[in-house]
Amino acid sequence: MNTEPFFKITYGLYVVSSKWENKMSGFISNVVFQVTAKPAQIAIACSKNNFTSGLISQSKILSISVLQKETSSEIIGTFGYKSGKDIEKFSGFDYKTGKTGVPILLQDTIAWFECEVVQTFDVGTHLIFIGKVINREILNDSLEPLTYAYYRDVKKGKASKNAPTYMDMEILNKKSSDKNEKYKCSVCGYIYDPETGDDTHGIKAGTSFDDLPDDWTCPVCGVDKSFFNKE
């Protein structure tokens, strides 16, 4: 299948957050778009497997943080590739609480919206939430927003498995590699070097990237092997 046409559809990258009872979480979304002006309403898509999806469904509130072009790998790694079931995603990051109690990420954010969910659509693997905007703010008008094209083409990043745009590029573009070739994580920049291995996961020196176990993950940000590119 020719996947290139899908990459010509334009997207931004955002952190969508929510809270239910004493639990809050957020995820990186590349499907956020305004659907009406009066009243101002924004739609977002969220995988049913995403922990934040359940929080939004229960609380009927969400926030959207528009990320800046040079957003840190820490934010991308935490909100894009880790689960809110396992960690407190907002720990260590700058955020505020909105009128509804929803968390709003401020770090590397150029603008944000706070919304109340007015409609939900089931589209199979994902839910589409329509949020009525009840509050919003510009934080830095001088910065450019982060686009998926820039993230993919310049930063060499890839969509997470829960993203609507996810393609298993490890299968589509699988190539053999030399046993001494280094591989770089497209999320955090960690470089796997066969000469040193990976002490964190008990990988011995001399283990090529192709010989790493299928369940091996980046020791820094936790993403799987499909997010690594040959150096």
KENU-391741 format. One record per atom (N, C-alpha, C): residue in one letter; x, y, z. Coordinates in steps of 0.001 Angstrom, whole numbers, padded with zeros to 6 digits, always signed. Each point is the difference from the previous one (the first is absolute). Layout:
N
AXYZ ...
***
This chain:
231
M+000842-001197+000000 M-000842+001197+000000 M+000879+001249+000000 N-000322+000961-000859 N+000731+001260-000040 N-000478+000887+001141 T+000877+000243+000985 T-000379+000789+001180 T+000255+001493-000158 E+000749+000392-001026 E+000402+001397-000140 E-001162+000988-000070 P-001139-000327-000678 P-001106+000972-000034 P-000492+000398+001386 F+000063-000932+000971 F-000474+000319+001343 F+000862+001084+000657 F+001280+000037-000355 F+000907+000967+000608 F-000133+001401-000612 K-000834+000151-001009 K-000234+001314-000604 K-001170+000717+000664 I-000725-000694+000873 I-001063+000649+000777 I+000669+000749+001151 T-000340+001270+000173 T+000684+000824+000991 T-000601-000168+001401 Y+000866+000034+001001 Y-000406-000138+001396 Y+000862+000917+000868 G-000528+000333+001172 G+000804+000602+001043 G+000234-001043+001078 L+000783+000353+001002 L+000193-000889+001151 L-000388+000753+001273 Y-000782-000661+000833 Y-000594+000623+001174 Y+000069-000961+001185 V-000091+000532+001210 V-000239-000836+001172 V-001456+000195+000410 V-000759-001084-000039 V-001398+000005+000438 V-000048-000637+001379 S-000612+000692+000957 S+000014-000451+001393 S-001405-000077+000576 S-000135-000775+001068 S-001274-000080+000699 S+000228-000461+001435 K-001087-000017+000774 K+000066-000422+001393 K-001334-000604+000413 W+000082-001072+000778 W-001211-000595+000573 W+000338-000442+001416 E-000795+000486+000958 E+000250-000244+001414 E+001417+000470+000350 N+000873-000866+000492 N+001340+000460+000406 N+001077-000358-001017 K-000397-000393-001196 K+000971-000408-001012 K-000030+000950-001181 M+001181+000469-000419 M+000093+000841-001182 M+001071-000557-000935 S-000205+000241-001288 S+000928-000516-000988 S-000145+000807-001282 G+000860-000291-000964 G-000043+000685-001291 G+000750-000815-001034 F-000209+000322-001260 F+000671-000733-001072 F+000297+000937-001161 I+000961-000383-000821 I+000311+000761-001212 I-001017-000346-001069 S-000652+001010-000557 S-000995-000209-001055 S+000411+000756-001252 N-000208-000625-001155 N+000184+000729-001258 N-001313+000146-000751 V-001113-000246+000714 V-001314+000217-000599 V-000801+000933+000903 V+000180+001291-000211 V-000708+001060+000719 V-000400+001038-001035 F-001294+000326-000079 F-000416+000985-000996 F-001287+000695+000435 Q-000108+001270-000371 Q-001194+000784+000320 Q-001125-000389-000949 V-001199-000210+000552 V-001129-000416-000844 V-001065+001079-000153 T-000133+000886+000983 T-000940+001116-000111 T+000596+001231+000678 A-000527+001182-000378 A+000474+001261+000574 A-000959+000546+001057 K-001307-000162-000223 K-001014+000511+000931 K-001032-001098+000271 P+000140-000691+001121 P+001054+000143+001015 P+001303-000618-000482 A+001113+000431+000584 A+001300-000567-000368 A+000083-001434+000516 Q+000181-000937-000936 Q+000094-001411+000349 Q+001203-000630-000694 I+000682-000883+000727 I+001197-000672-000510 I-000190-001504+000132 A+000409-000736-001036 A-000077-001457+000020 A+001391-000593+000215 I+000048-001087+000754 I+001256-000749+000165 I-000313-001482-000150 A+000991-000767-000478 A-000141-001455-000106 A+000908-000663+001017 C-000508-001042+000644 C+000766-000674+001049 C-000239-001506-000085 S+001069-000781+000004 S-000115-001455-000033 S-000749-000502+001231 K-000817-001028-000204 K-000701-000620+001126 K+000988-000658+000963 N+001203-000327-000492 N+001019-000608+000847 N+000768+001015+000824 N-000230+001272-000278 N+000718+001070+000684 N-000638+000250+001369 F+000814+000048+001046 F-000517+000208+001353 F-000795+001299+000116 T+000456+001038-000699 T-000682+001298+000062 T-001403-000072-000585 S-000210-000909-000941 S-001331-000160-000597 S-001056-000294+001064 G+000342-000863+000945 G-000933-000318+001076 G-000257+001183+000914 L+001042+000796+000257 L-000174+001180+000851 L-000933+001021-000645 I+000181+000205-001313 I-000871+000948-000714 I-001436-000503-000010 S-000189-001294-000252 S-001344-000578-000055 S-000732+000157+001327 Q+000739-000135+001112 Q-000617+000110+001323 Q-000255+001449+000399 S+000995+000854-000217 S-000076+001367+000527 S-000688+000990-000937 K+000041-000296-001310 K-000558+000904-001022 K+000726+001343-000043 I+001272-000003+000345 I+000817+001208-000099 I+001338-000363-000631 L+000603+000966-000684 L+001324-000217-000571 L+000671+001342-000246 S+001324-000043-000088 S+000761+001186-000383 S+000885-000351-001181 I+000361+001016-000764 I+000864-000169-001166 I+001132+001005+000107 S+001232-000483+000021 S+001178+000864+000034 S+000677-000060-001364 V+000135+001148-000659 V+000640+000074-001313 V+001510+000040+000218 L+000699-001031-000449 L+001435-000107+000260 L+000813+000869-000942 Q+001117+000518+000502 Q+000886+000820-000818 Q+000930-000891-000831 K+000573+000575-001045 K+000777-000744-001002 K+001135-000810+000593 E+000702+000538+000997 E+001142-000698+000590 E-000346-000575+001374 T-001150-000621+000086 T-000422-000630+001253 T+001019-001038+000455 S+000241-000055+001300 S+001028-000881+000545 S-000343-001474-000189 S+001039-000807-000096 S-000189-001449-000128 S-000633-000581+001262 E+000185+000660+001159 E-000607-000481+001239 E-001522+000042-000077 I-000534+001087-000564 I-001449+000103-000146 I-000508-000998-001031 I+000677-000099-001144 I-000415-000949-001028 I+000048-001418+000542 G+001076-000344+000695 G+000150-001344+000530 G-001027-000338+001066 T-000244+000947+000919 T-000932-000258+001107 T-001442-000059-000469 F-000430+001001-000745 F-001406+000061-000397 F-000302-000828-001247 G+001047-000313-000772 G-000238-000739-001231 G+000159-001495+000096 Y+000869-000469+000912 Y+000360-001415-000036 Y-000046-000700+001349 K-000525+000662+001026 K-000170-000637+001302 K-001470+000078+000403 S-000418-000906+000853 S-001407-000071+000389 S-000260+000671+001335 G-001093+000739+000056 G-000411+000631+001248 G-000426-001001+001058 K-000182-001264-000384 K-000302-001048+000979 K+001225-000308+000852 D+001175+000257-000564 D+001241-000407+000658 D+000746+001139+000670 I-000159+001233-000504 I+000761+001127+000537 I-000899+001218+000162 E+000468+000950+000808 E-000660+001301+000108 E+000609+000899-001068 K-000679+000165-001121 K+000601+000661-001155 K+000361+001462+000240 F-000746+000685+000841 F+000253+001429+000196 F+001093+000283+001033 S+000475-001036+000659 S+001048+000181+001009 S+001272+000553-000645 G+000454+001142+000506 G+001224+000626-000503 G-000218+000970-001146 F-001248+000115-000487 F-000291+000931-001095 F-000845+001169+000504 D+000093+001122-000704 D-000754+001200+000355 D-001426-000128-000544 Y-000995+000060+000896 Y-001398-000076-000429 Y-000879+000804+000958 K-001231+000223-000400 K-000963+000687+000851 K-001313-000775-000008 T-000875+000366+000903 T-001328-000608+000068 T-001026+000962-000556 G-000823-000475-000935 G-001012+000847-000624 G-001244+000176+000851 K-000979+000713-000546 K-001256+000263+000716 K-000715-001290+000388 T+000110-001003-000873 T-000697-001269+000214 T+000788-000966+000868 G+001243+000360+000333 G+000878-000899+000733 G+000926-000793-000898 V-000109+000203-001314 V+000831-000729-000944 V+001440+000523+000047 P+001010-000870-000088 P+001387+000471-000067 P+000300+000566-001381 I+000787+001061-000047 I+000374+000637-001265 I+001519+000114-000033 L+000635-000717-000917 L+001460+000071-000124 L+000407+001377-000510 L+000945+000653+000694 L+000484+001327-000392 L+001395-000047-000609 Q+000773-001010+000367 Q+001384-000111-000455 Q+000056-000293-001496 D+000795+000775-000744 D+000121-000130-001459 D-001337+000182-000708 T-000895+000760+000622 T-001340+000242-000540 T-000114+001450-000465 I-000541+000210-001213 I-000160+001371-000489 I-001430+000508+000148 A-000965-000918+000163 A-001389+000376+000244 A-000731-001217+000563 W-001087+000250+000748 W-000765-001125+000531 W-001501+000287-000035 F-000769-001080+000031 F-001463+000058+000011 F-000521-000925+001101 E-001051+000437+000658 E-000698-000837+000970 E-001402-000251-000537 C-000423-001259-000004 C-001257-000361-000663 C-000873-000907+000864 E-001306+000130-000208 E-000977-000943+000545 E-000512-000859-001149 V+000022-001311+000169 V-000413-000919-001062 V-001513+000053-000173 V-000438+000250-001237 V-001433+000085-000290 V-000492-001165-000858 Q+000925-000648-000717 Q-000380-001164-000806 Q+001177-000972-000086 T-000318-001279-000129 T+001014-001041-000175 T-000434-000927-001128 F+000946-000307-000896 F-000284-000887-001126 F+000952-001189+000035 D-000572-001193-000122 D+000791-001223-000038 D+000346-000302-001455 V+001309-000018-000325 V+000423-000252-001380 V+000868-001261-000085 G-000310-000979+000834 G+000719-001268-000046 G+001111-000065+001012 T+001232+000196-000442 T+001153-000060+000915 T+000125+001249+000860 H-000647+001085-000428 H+000141+001293+000665 H-001362+000607+000363 L+000035+000945+000912 L-001153+000836+000328 L+000303+001420-000452 I-000986+000652-000579 I+000125+001415-000331 I-000817+000790+001014 F+000669+000879+000732 F-000652+000851+000988 F-000148+001404-000574 I-001199+000553+000088 I-000245+001391-000394 I-000069+000832+001275 G+000930+000954+000135 G+000055+000818+001205 G-000386+001441-000265 K-000892+000513+000831 K-000359+001420-000060 K+001040+000793+000790 V+000617+000992-000635 V+001059+000787+000638 V-000606+000930+001047 I+000464-000118+001246 I-000489+000878+001065 I+001089+000946+000501 N+001248-000267-000409 N+001103+000860+000406 N+001177-000245-000931 R+000797+001028-000241 R+001183-000173-000854 R+000952+001160+000248 E+001277-000214-000408 E+001003+001042+000216 E+001196-000215-000920 I+000574+001113-000465 I+001278-000009-000708 I+001106+000194+001034 L+001018-000858-000020 L+001111+000127+000934 L+001227+000630-000646 N+000223-000319-001270 N+001168+000549-000705 N-000299+000073-001488 D-000280+001210-000478 D-000385+000196-001396 D+001202+000034-000940 S+001219-000048+000556 S+001189+000115-000843 S+000536-001358-000470 L-000494-001085+000589 L+000480-001332-000344 L-000892-000665-001043 E+000605-000861-000825 E-000757-000753-001000 E-000536-001293+000615 P-001188-000447-000445 P-000523-001267+000502 P+000742-001192-000602 L+000013-001098+000730 L+000617-001234-000470 L-000961-000729-000927 T+000447-000301-001215 T-000820-000750-000947 T+000488-001439-000079 Y-000891-000894-000406 Y+000378-001399-000144 Y+001035-000166-001107 A-000099+000815-001060 A+000972-000078-001094 A+001403+000330+000505 Y+000118+001046+000826 Y+001309+000376+000557 Y+000506-001091+000943 Y-000893-000511+000828 Y+000360-001057+000947 Y+000484-001240-000738 R-000653-000320-001099 R+000348-001218-000749 R+001222+000199-000886 D+000042+001110-000751 D+001043+000187-001011 D+001299+000581+000552 V-000110+000887+000989 V+001194+000651+000559 V+000475-000717+001257 K-000891-000223+000937 K+000373-000663+001247 K+000040-001523-000138 K-000494-000514-001144 K-000018-001445-000278 K-000845-000758+001023 G-001044+000665+000500 G-000892-000646+000954 G-001040-000859-000698 K-000663-000852+000771 K-001015-000903-000534 K-001243+000054+000878 A-001130-000343-000587 A-001251-000015+000751 A-000012-001173+000968 S-000600+000200+001171 S-000138-001097+000950 S-001035-000996-000508 K-000027-001187+000596 K-000885-001061-000491 K-001479+000335+000167 N-000343+000923+000917 N-001395+000379+000191 N-000434+001161-000886 A+000939+000583-000756 A-000333+001148-000847 A-000795-000441-001219 P-000964+000820-000450 P-000761-000336-001208 P+000885-000163-001229 T+001169+000646-000015 T+000891-000020-001165 T+001088-001066+000100 Y-000092-000886+001004 Y+001077-000973+000215 Y+000146-000957-001177 M+001241-000175-000460 M+000347-001008-001001 M+001151-000818+000577 D-000059-001318-000134 D+001087-000835+000496 D+001134+000020-001003 M+000820+001061+000088 M+001071+000192-000968 M+001114-001035+000170 E+000094-000628+001170 E+001015-001031+000175 E-000299-001187-000914 I-001292-000260-000223 I-000385-001095-000894 I+000021+000455-001449 L-000518+001202-000267 L-000088+000500-001368 L+001375+000235-000612 N+000947+000467+000807 N+001315+000374-000531 N+001140-000761+000670 K-000231-001265+000344 K+001015-000765+000720 K+001229-000221-000870 K+001185+000311+000574 K+001265-000171-000708 K+000990-000702+000920 S+000945-000708-000604 S+001039-000631+000804 S+001014+001061+000406 S+000704-000247+001091 S+000973+000980+000469 S+001309-000690+000340 D+001085+000762-000091 D+001301-000501+000402 D+000021-000137+001518 K+000713-001001+000500 K-000011-000271+001441 K+000586+001134+000826 N+000795+000883-000614 N+000629+001082+000752 N-000694+001343-000174 E-001113+000029-000717 E-000677+001281-000247 E-000725+000499+001243 K+000076+001323+000211 K-000685+000638+001120 K-001397+000438-000431 Y-000917+000033+000964 Y-001368+000424-000260 Y-000394+001077+001006 K-000705+001023-000499 K-000374+001146+000841 K-001499+000037+000232 C-000400+000221+001246 C-001417+000127+000346 C-000548+001316-000554 S-001085-000065-000757 S-000574+001200-000613 S-000776+000847+000992 V-000219-000518+001209 V-000746+000747+001007 V+000936+000783+000920 C+000981-000692+000604 C+000844+000663+001000 C+001454+000187-000432 G+000401-000631-001108 G+001362+000167-000480 G+001005-001015+000524 Y-000434-000928+000845 Y+000900-001037+000503 Y+000567-000821-001172 I+001289-000319+000065 I+000638-000772-001060 I+000377-001385+000532 Y-000518-001042-000675 Y+000396-001353+000356 Y+001263-000358-000767 D+001045-000317+000739 D+001293-000352-000590 D+000286-001465+000302 P+000070-000851-001036 P+000264-001433+000230 P+001288-000258+000773 E+000965+000894-000113 E+001283-000217+000679 E-000118+000071+001521 T-000996+000745+000484 T-000172+000138+001455 T-001231-000733+000521 G-000963-000290-000901 G-001217-000680+000439 G-000883+000914+000829 D-000779-000586+000913 D-000937+000776+000829 D-000039-000614+001397 D+000762+000585+000916 D+000076-000523+001368 D-001346+000044+000708 T-000820+001010-000333 T-001296+000162+000663 T-000875-001236-000166 H+000035-000590-001196 H-000830-001170-000283 H+000815-001294-000077 G+001255+000061+000436 G+000820-001202+000007 G+000419-000496-001372 I+000099+000929-000975 I+000424-000365-001346 I+001520+000067-000075 K+000627-001107-000333 K+001452-000077-000002 K+000614+000773-001165 A+001216+000498+000208 A+000751+000645-001077 A+000193-000990-001142 G-000114+000512-001230 G+000134-000865-001164 G-001322-000445-000584 T-001129+000387+000653 T-001331-000360-000503 T-000444+001010-001038 S-000233-000446-001226 S-000446+000910-001059 S-001434+000447+000258 F-000394+001100-000626 F-001361+000515+000173 F-001032-001032-000436 D+000260-000684-001121 D-000941-001005-000503 D-000152-001182+000950 D+001013-000237+000838 D-000044-001137+000920 D-000588+000352+001358 L-000400+001262+000187 L-000663+000372+001251 L-001341-000723+000101 P-000445-000359+001205 P-001304-000661+000157 P-001133+000867-000546 D-001076-000634-000452 D-001134+000734-000564 D-000639+000942+001009 D+000093-000345+001292 D-000623+000847+001025 D+000975+001019+000593 W+001194+000135-000613 W+000960+000992+000485 W-000538+001406-000229 T+000240+000894+000958 T-000450+001386-000114 T+001146+000947+000294 C-000140+001235-000449 C+001009+001025+000245 C+000195+000181+001500 P+001232-000071+000504 P+000228+000134+001442 P-000251+001408+000537 V-000160+000987-000893 V-000234+001370+000441 V-001489+000356-000008 C-000670-000207-001148 C-001399+000441-000099 C-001006-001143-000095 G+000467-001231-000211 G-000898-001142+000066 G-000713-000408-001274 V+000322+000626-001151 V-000669-000396-001243 V+000627-001277-000546 D-000714-000692-000913 D+000513-001265-000505 D+000958+000205-001179 K+000497-001104-000558 K+001050+000033-001021 K-000423+000731-001276 S-001300+000027-000295 S-000451+000610-001249 S+000249+001496-000047 F+000318+000619+001144 F+000247+001433+000064 F+001478+000361-000167 F+000822-001001-000313 F+001435+000230-000186 F+000351+000066-001477 N+000891+000928-000335 N+000484+000156-001365 N+001504-000255-000047 K+000452-000560-001116 K+001405-000287-000174 K+000795+001302-000042 E+001115+000035+000726 E+000858+001193+000019 E+000797+000113-001305 
***
